[in-house]
């Protein structure tokens, strides 16, 4: 599985921790930045990561900013993306089981390392349940087709 990682300066340290964890677990990682603590604009990185997932160049994406809020909003602007901001393992599990989230957002300034690793592990190991949730996800995707 190829996973794209992206962050702004506020998520940089957590991205590095998660990247190391995922590499040790054998995942193919595409790190598109940032590579340091210099201030950058999270929409640039959230959009780029989401476009890689939407195009199929990456199977899933994990994005990071200070709270996870801004970068999740940016990712969700890309057609085909369902990016879930999760702060605990239950939210992580439900985002996959019920919403078939293809991206995960985490806040580098609000989550501890152990909590974040647990969220990621649960998210990556949980499959979409389908069933009654299939129609709901289809409805989410239909929203993208409405014209302004």
C-alpha positions in Angstrom: 0.0 0.0 0.0 1.3 3.4 -1.0 0.6 6.2 1.6 1.2 9.8 0.9 2.2 12.0 3.8 2.1 15.8 3.9 2.2 18.5 6.5 2.7 22.1 7.4 5.2 23.3 10.0 2.8 22.6 12.8 2.5 19.0 11.9 6.1 18.4 10.8 7.3 16.6 14.0 4.3 14.3 14.2 4.6 13.5 10.5 8.2 12.4 11.0 7.2 10.1 13.9 4.4 8.5 11.9 6.6 8.2 8.8 9.2 6.3 10.7 6.5 4.0 12.3 5.0 3.3 8.9 8.3 2.5 7.2 9.1 0.0 10.0 5.7 -1.6 9.4 6.6 -2.1 5.7 4.4 0.6 4.1 5.5 2.4 0.9 5.6 6.0 1.9 5.5 9.1 -0.4 6.6 12.1 1.7 5.7 15.3 -0.1 6.8 17.7 2.7 7.4 19.8 4.5 10.9 18.8 5.6 11.4 21.3 8.4 9.8 23.8 10.8 9.7 26.8 8.5 6.3 28.4 8.2 4.3 27.3 5.1 0.6 27.3 4.0 -1.2 24.1 4.9 -3.7 24.3 1.9 -0.8 23.8 -0.5 0.2 20.5 1.1 -3.3 19.2 1.9 -4.4 19.8 -1.7 -1.3 18.1 -3.2 -1.7 15.0 -1.0 -5.4 14.8 -1.8 -4.8 15.0 -5.5 -2.4 12.1 -5.3 -5.0 10.0 -3.5 -7.8 11.1 -5.8 -5.7 10.2 -8.9 -4.8 6.8 -7.6 -1.1 7.6 -7.4 -1.4 6.9 -3.6 -3.8 4.5 -2.0 -4.3 6.5 1.1 -3.1 9.8 2.6 -2.3 11.1 6.0 -1.9 14.8 6.5 -0.8 16.9 9.5 -1.0 20.5 10.7 -1.2 22.1 14.1 -4.7 20.9 14.9 -5.5 18.8 11.8 -8.5 21.1 11.0 -7.1 23.3 8.3 -5.3 20.6 6.3 -8.4 18.3 6.5 -10.5 21.1 5.1 -8.0 21.6 2.3 -7.9 17.9 1.5 -11.7 17.7 1.4 -11.9 20.4 -1.3 -10.5 17.8 -3.7 -13.1 15.7 -5.6 -13.2 12.1 -4.4 -11.6 12.8 -1.0 -13.1 11.8 2.3 -10.5 13.1 4.8 -11.3 12.4 8.5 -9.9 14.4 11.3 -9.5 11.9 14.2 -8.4 12.5 17.7 -8.9 9.0 19.1 -9.0 5.4 17.9 -12.8 5.2 18.0 -13.1 8.1 15.5 -10.4 6.5 13.4 -12.2 3.1 13.3 -15.6 4.7 12.5 -14.1 6.9 9.7 -13.1 3.7 7.9 -16.0 1.4 8.8 -18.8 3.9 8.1 -17.3 6.6 5.9 -14.7 4.8 3.9 -12.3 7.7 4.6 -9.4 7.6 2.2 -7.4 10.3 4.1 -6.7 10.9 7.7 -5.8 14.2 9.3 -3.9 14.6 12.6 -3.0 17.5 14.7 0.7 17.8 15.7 0.0 20.2 18.5 -2.9 18.4 20.0 -2.0 14.7 19.9 0.7 12.8 21.8 2.9 10.4 19.9 1.3 7.2 21.3 -2.2 8.4 20.7 -1.3 9.3 17.1 0.4 6.0 16.4 -2.7 4.2 17.7 -5.0 6.2 15.6 -3.0 5.5 12.5 -2.7 1.8 13.2 -6.4 1.4 13.7 -7.2 3.5 10.6 -4.9 1.4 8.4 -6.2 -1.9 9.7 -9.9 -1.2 9.5 -11.8 -2.0 6.3 -15.0 -0.3 5.0 -18.0 -2.1 6.3 -20.2 -1.4 3.3 -23.8 -2.5 3.7 -26.1 0.3 4.8 -23.1 2.6 4.8 -22.5 2.1 1.1 -25.5 4.2 0.1 -24.5 7.0 2.6 -21.0 7.2 1.1 -22.5 7.3 -2.4 -24.7 10.2 -1.2 -21.5 12.0 0.0 -19.9 11.6 -3.4 -23.1 12.8 -5.1 -22.7 16.1 -3.3 -19.6 16.7 -5.4 -21.6 16.4 -8.6 -24.1 19.2 -7.8 -23.6 22.5 -9.7 -23.3 25.8 -8.0 
